[in-house]
Amino acid sequence: MNTRSELDDLKSRIDLAAVVRHSGVDLKAVGKNLLGLCPFHEDQTPSLSVNGPLWNCFGCSAGGDVLRWLQLKEKLEFSK
């Protein structure tokens, strides 16, 4: 069983933008954010924003950290 601090440590060492790019999303720098097309809905203009360890989609309201990205993208479940 992973402790909360172990999960937080793991998440802090993962480059979320690299994971998102590896998932096939082309990210472009816009100010301090990276923007791209959201893979979780039909997206015509970039509505996915990656900023450090968090991501958010302004089109479908999905968002979270790297674990949430993997849950949605890879259809994974994490035990609580």
C-alpha positions in Angstrom: 0.0 0.0 0.0 1.4 3.4 -1.0 1.3 6.2 1.5 0.1 9.7 0.5 3.6 11.1 0.8 5.0 8.3 -1.5 2.4 9.1 -4.1 3.1 12.8 -3.8 6.9 12.1 -4.2 6.3 10.0 -7.3 4.0 12.6 -8.9 6.6 15.3 -8.2 9.3 13.3 -10.1 7.1 12.8 -13.3 7.1 15.2 -16.1 3.4 15.6 -16.8 4.0 17.3 -20.1 6.1 14.4 -21.3 3.4 11.9 -20.3 0.8 14.0 -22.2 3.0 14.2 -25.3 3.7 10.5 -25.1 -0.1 10.0 -25.2 -0.1 11.7 -28.6 -1.0 15.3 -27.7 0.9 18.0 -29.4 1.5 20.8 -26.8 2.5 24.3 -27.7 3.8 26.9 -25.2 1.4 29.8 -24.7 2.7 32.0 -21.9 3.5 29.8 -18.9 1.1 27.1 -20.0 1.2 24.3 -22.6 -1.9 24.0 -24.7 -3.2 21.2 -26.9 -6.2 19.4 -28.2 -8.0 17.4 -25.5 -8.2 13.7 -26.3 -11.2 13.2 -24.0 -13.7 15.0 -26.2 -14.1 16.3 -29.8 -11.7 19.2 -29.7 -11.4 21.6 -32.6 -9.3 24.3 -30.9 -6.8 23.7 -28.1 -8.7 23.6 -24.8 -6.2 21.4 -22.8 -3.9 23.3 -20.6 -0.8 21.7 -18.8 0.8 23.8 -16.1 3.5 22.1 -14.1 2.1 19.1 -12.3 -1.6 19.8 -13.2 -3.7 19.7 -16.3 -7.2 21.0 -17.1 -9.5 21.0 -20.1 -11.6 24.1 -20.5 -13.9 22.2 -23.0 -14.9 19.1 -21.0 -13.9 20.2 -17.5 -11.6 17.1 -17.0 -8.4 17.8 -15.1 -6.0 16.7 -12.4 -2.6 15.4 -11.9 -0.6 12.7 -13.8 -2.4 9.9 -12.1 -5.8 11.2 -13.2 -4.4 11.6 -16.7 -3.4 8.0 -16.7 -6.7 6.9 -15.3 -8.6 8.6 -18.1 -6.3 7.9 -20.9 -5.4 4.3 -20.2 -8.7 3.5 -18.4 -6.9 2.5 -15.2 -8.2 2.3 -11.7 -6.1 3.0 -8.6 -7.0 1.5 -5.3 -7.7 3.9 -2.4 
